[in-house]
Amino acid sequence: MEKLLNPQKTALVVVDLQNWIGNQYAPYSAEKVISNAAALADAFRELDAMVALIRVSSKDLKDIPRPKLDSPAPPLNLPEGWDQIVPGLRVTETDHIITKKQWGAFYGTELDLQLRRRGIDTIVLCGIATGLGVDTTAREAFMHGYQLILAIDAMTGFSQAEHDHVKNYIFPRIGRTRTTQEILSALAEA
């Protein structure tokens, strides 16, 4: 495989792996996504590369967008601690926790600033859900000029069709799609 990345110029960005996630995902389970994302995070940390953990959070949900929709949005039944990063990611003091209020991780956050100050030009992206937070963050990263590596088995959608649509039609136009193992192998060679 080609030289995939330089750890000094690459950041791992993990989207929305929080305590609110459930089991309604396809093609990969939440457990599989968390396991693959944790393996990537551990490898990045070992190389002193940037790990950004993105979470959506709100004190009272009044600062989250409320668009007019043709169909009502699903109800928010948020458990206690819903906005905390899942324990399986083993958050460390070197991780950057970025809090967002909408689907994408760039708008209204300091993510771009933190990446640019560290000389980052490439993002490895993963998380939940492929067609919402991951896709929106990928498009924003593309528009900000970042190179993208999309860890396809460290993300999942609300359905197989959603995941496949983004994987087959959006990602090929904005970045390179790789498996967790391919990315870990590239990190080991870096």
LOLUMDO-326348 format. One record per residue (C-alpha): residue number from 1; x, y, z; residue in one letter. Coordinates in pm, whole numbers. Last residue first. Example, Ala and Ser with C-alpha at 12.3 -4.5 7.8 and 13.67 -1.06 7.14 Angstrom:
+-----+--------+--------+--------+---+
!   k !      u !      v !      w ! r !
+-----+--------+--------+--------+---+
!   2 !   1367 !   -106 !    714 ! S !
!   1 !   1230 !   -450 !    780 ! A !
+-----+--------+--------+--------+---+
//
This chain:
+-----+--------+--------+--------+---+
!   k !      u !      v !      w ! r !
+-----+--------+--------+--------+---+
! 190 !    531 !    532 !    968 ! A !
! 189 !    521 !    158 !    898 ! E !
! 188 !    319 !     78 !   1212 ! A !
! 187 !     85 !    367 !   1129 ! L !
! 186 !     25 !    224 !    780 ! A !
! 185 !    -53 !   -116 !    933 ! S !
! 184 !   -300 !     47 !   1175 ! L !
! 183 !   -466 !    227 !    883 ! I !
! 182 !   -499 !    -95 !    681 ! E !
! 181 !   -634 !   -275 !    989 ! Q !
! 180 !   -897 !     -8 !   1051 ! T !
! 179 !  -1014 !    -42 !    694 ! T !
! 178 !   -951 !    222 !    430 ! R !
! 177 !  -1151 !    477 !    229 ! T !
! 176 !   -960 !    761 !     67 ! R !
! 175 !  -1104 !   1110 !     45 ! G !
! 174 !  -1359 !   1356 !    -92 ! I !
! 173 !  -1517 !   1209 !   -405 ! R !
! 172 !  -1481 !    842 !   -306 ! P !
! 171 !  -1646 !    928 !     30 ! F !
! 170 !  -1973 !   1058 !   -115 ! I !
! 169 !  -2109 !    792 !   -352 ! Y !
! 168 !  -2005 !    444 !   -234 ! N !
! 167 !  -1933 !    494 !    137 ! K !
! 166 !  -2211 !    753 !    183 ! V !
! 165 !  -2466 !    534 !      6 ! H !
! 164 !  -2339 !    218 !    174 ! D !
! 163 !  -2379 !    358 !    526 ! H !
! 162 !  -2731 !    486 !    458 ! E !
! 161 !  -2838 !    161 !    287 ! A !
! 160 !  -2695 !    -55 !    568 ! Q !
! 159 !  -2902 !    140 !    818 ! S !
! 158 !  -2852 !    383 !   1108 ! F !
! 157 !  -2494 !    407 !    994 ! G !
! 156 !  -2157 !    271 !   1100 ! T !
! 155 !  -1803 !    387 !   1154 ! M !
! 154 !  -1479 !    214 !   1250 ! A !
! 153 !  -1520 !    -29 !    958 ! D !
! 152 !  -1490 !    252 !    701 ! I !
! 151 !  -1194 !    431 !    853 ! A !
! 150 !  -1215 !    729 !    616 ! L !
! 149 !   -881 !    883 !    531 ! I !
! 148 !   -926 !   1248 !    446 ! L !
! 147 !   -685 !   1517 !    325 ! Q !
! 146 !   -782 !   1851 !    476 ! Y !
! 145 !   -870 !   2155 !    265 ! G !
! 144 !  -1137 !   2317 !    483 ! H !
! 143 !  -1405 !   2207 !    233 ! M !
! 142 !  -1285 !   1847 !    269 ! F !
! 141 !  -1295 !   1874 !    649 ! A !
! 140 !  -1652 !   2009 !    629 ! E !
! 139 !  -1756 !   1723 !    400 ! R !
! 138 !  -1599 !   1467 !    633 ! A !
! 137 !  -1763 !   1628 !    938 ! T !
! 136 !  -2103 !   1610 !    768 ! T !
! 135 !  -2048 !   1248 !    665 ! D !
! 134 !  -1932 !   1142 !   1013 ! V !
! 133 !  -2204 !   1327 !   1203 ! G !
! 132 !  -2495 !   1221 !    982 ! L !
! 131 !  -2468 !    950 !    716 ! G !
! 130 !  -2195 !    741 !    882 ! T !
! 129 !  -2337 !    775 !   1230 ! A !
! 128 !  -2135 !    725 !   1445 ! I !
! 127 !  -1758 !    733 !   1450 ! G !
! 126 !  -1451 !    746 !   1224 ! C !
! 125 !  -1221 !    993 !   1050 ! L !
! 124 !   -847 !    983 !    984 ! V !
! 123 !   -760 !   1346 !    916 ! I !
! 122 !   -469 !   1482 !    713 ! T !
! 121 !   -311 !   1830 !    703 ! D !
! 120 !   -225 !   1876 !   1070 ! I !
! 119 !     33 !   2145 !   1142 ! G !
! 118 !    -46 !   2151 !   1514 ! R !
! 117 !   -193 !   2502 !   1507 ! R !
! 116 !   -398 !   2395 !   1203 ! R !
! 115 !   -565 !   2105 !   1384 ! L !
! 114 !   -648 !   2307 !   1696 ! Q !
! 113 !   -793 !   2593 !   1492 ! L !
! 112 !   -999 !   2359 !   1273 ! D !
! 111 !  -1144 !   2184 !   1580 ! L !
! 110 !  -1228 !   2502 !   1773 ! E !
! 109 !  -1603 !   2460 !   1737 ! T !
! 108 !  -1893 !   2657 !   1581 ! G !
! 107 !  -1892 !   2464 !   1255 ! Y !
! 106 !  -1613 !   2204 !   1247 ! F !
! 105 !  -1748 !   1884 !   1409 ! A !
! 104 !  -2055 !   1849 !   1190 ! G !
! 103 !  -2395 !   1722 !   1308 ! W !
! 102 !  -2489 !   2010 !   1539 ! Q !
! 101 !  -2398 !   2153 !   1880 ! K !
! 100 !  -2033 !   2053 !   1903 ! K !
!  99 !  -1794 !   1981 !   2188 ! T !
!  98 !  -1432 !   1900 !   2109 ! I !
!  97 !  -1236 !   1684 !   2355 ! I !
!  96 !   -868 !   1685 !   2263 ! H !
!  95 !   -690 !   1375 !   2389 ! D !
!  94 !   -362 !   1417 !   2581 ! T !
!  93 !   -531 !   1369 !   2920 ! E !
!  92 !   -648 !   1025 !   2812 ! T !
!  91 !   -989 !    891 !   2712 ! V !
!  90 !  -1010 !    509 !   2719 ! R !
!  89 !  -1225 !    479 !   2405 ! L !
!  88 !  -1422 !    194 !   2564 ! G !
!  87 !  -1544 !    431 !   2838 ! P !
!  86 !  -1784 !    597 !   2592 ! V !
!  85 !  -1739 !    975 !   2568 ! I !
!  84 !  -1986 !   1160 !   2790 ! Q !
!  83 !  -2291 !   1333 !   2643 ! D !
!  82 !  -2549 !   1080 !   2760 ! W !
!  81 !  -2436 !   1105 !   3124 ! G !
!  80 !  -2788 !   1031 !   3249 ! E !
!  79 !  -2988 !    880 !   2965 ! P !
!  78 !  -3124 !   1084 !   2673 ! L !
!  77 !  -3462 !    998 !   2531 ! N !
!  76 !  -3467 !   1242 !   2242 ! L !
!  75 !  -3774 !   1176 !   2031 ! P !
!  74 !  -3720 !   1097 !   1663 ! P !
!  73 !  -3751 !   1403 !   1441 ! A !
!  72 !  -4096 !   1471 !   1304 ! P !
!  71 !  -4143 !   1427 !    931 ! S !
!  70 !  -4156 !   1719 !    686 ! D !
!  69 !  -3911 !   1906 !    908 ! L !
!  68 !  -3881 !   2259 !   1042 ! K !
!  67 !  -3527 !   2287 !   1176 ! P !
!  66 !  -3447 !   2285 !   1548 ! R !
!  65 !  -3073 !   2340 !   1583 ! P !
!  64 !  -2923 !   2259 !   1927 ! I !
!  63 !  -2874 !   2554 !   2164 ! D !
!  62 !  -3193 !   2493 !   2366 ! K !
!  61 !  -3091 !   2135 !   2449 ! L !
!  60 !  -3058 !   2230 !   2820 ! D !
!  59 !  -2687 !   2196 !   2900 ! K !
!  58 !  -2597 !   2076 !   2555 ! S !
!  57 !  -2353 !   1821 !   2425 ! S !
!  56 !  -2241 !   1664 !   2101 ! V !
!  55 !  -1910 !   1491 !   2128 ! R !
!  54 !  -1595 !   1487 !   1919 ! I !
!  53 !  -1284 !   1307 !   2040 ! L !
!  52 !   -974 !   1452 !   1879 ! A !
!  51 !   -660 !   1237 !   1889 ! V !
!  50 !   -337 !   1407 !   1779 ! M !
!  49 !    -28 !   1194 !   1721 ! A !
!  48 !    210 !   1109 !   2005 ! D !
!  47 !    292 !    781 !   1823 ! L !
!  46 !    145 !    570 !   2105 ! E !
!  45 !   -153 !    805 !   2114 ! R !
!  44 !   -226 !    739 !   1746 ! F !
!  43 !   -210 !    362 !   1798 ! A !
!  42 !   -437 !    377 !   2104 ! D !
!  41 !   -686 !    596 !   1918 ! A !
!  40 !   -692 !    356 !   1621 ! L !
!  39 !   -753 !     55 !   1846 ! A !
!  38 !  -1021 !    251 !   2033 ! A !
!  37 !  -1194 !    338 !   1704 ! A !
!  36 !  -1195 !    -30 !   1605 ! N !
!  35 !  -1341 !   -140 !   1941 ! S !
!  34 !  -1595 !    144 !   1947 ! I !
!  33 !  -1709 !     62 !   1593 ! V !
!  32 !  -1738 !   -309 !   1675 ! K !
!  31 !  -1936 !   -236 !   1994 ! E !
!  30 !  -2168 !      4 !   1809 ! A !
!  29 !  -2247 !   -280 !   1571 ! S !
!  28 !  -2134 !   -266 !   1209 ! Y !
!  27 !  -2349 !   -271 !    893 ! P !
!  26 !  -2564 !   -130 !   1038 ! A !
!  25 !  -2675 !     42 !   1359 ! Y !
!  24 !  -2969 !     29 !   1600 ! Q !
!  23 !  -2776 !    -88 !   1906 ! N !
!  22 !  -2763 !    226 !   2118 ! G !
!  21 !  -2547 !    536 !   2141 ! I !
!  20 !  -2625 !    776 !   2425 ! W !
!  19 !  -2300 !    708 !   2615 ! N !
!  18 !  -2092 !    880 !   2350 ! Q !
!  17 !  -1899 !    781 !   2040 ! L !
!  16 !  -2004 !   1100 !   1862 ! D !
!  15 !  -1730 !   1146 !   1602 ! V !
!  14 !  -1369 !   1027 !   1638 ! V !
!  13 !  -1109 !   1246 !   1466 ! V !
!  12 !   -763 !   1091 !   1440 ! L !
!  11 !   -504 !   1349 !   1346 ! A !
!  10 !   -230 !   1339 !   1084 ! T !
!   9 !     70 !   1568 !   1029 ! K !
!   8 !    309 !   1414 !   1282 ! Q !
!   7 !    163 !   1068 !   1216 ! P !
!   6 !    255 !   1086 !    844 ! N !
!   5 !      2 !    896 !    640 ! L !
!   4 !    -83 !    645 !    370 ! L !
!   3 !    251 !    570 !    212 ! K !
!   2 !    113 !    355 !    -69 ! E !
!   1 !      0 !      0 !      0 ! M !
+-----+--------+--------+--------+---+
//
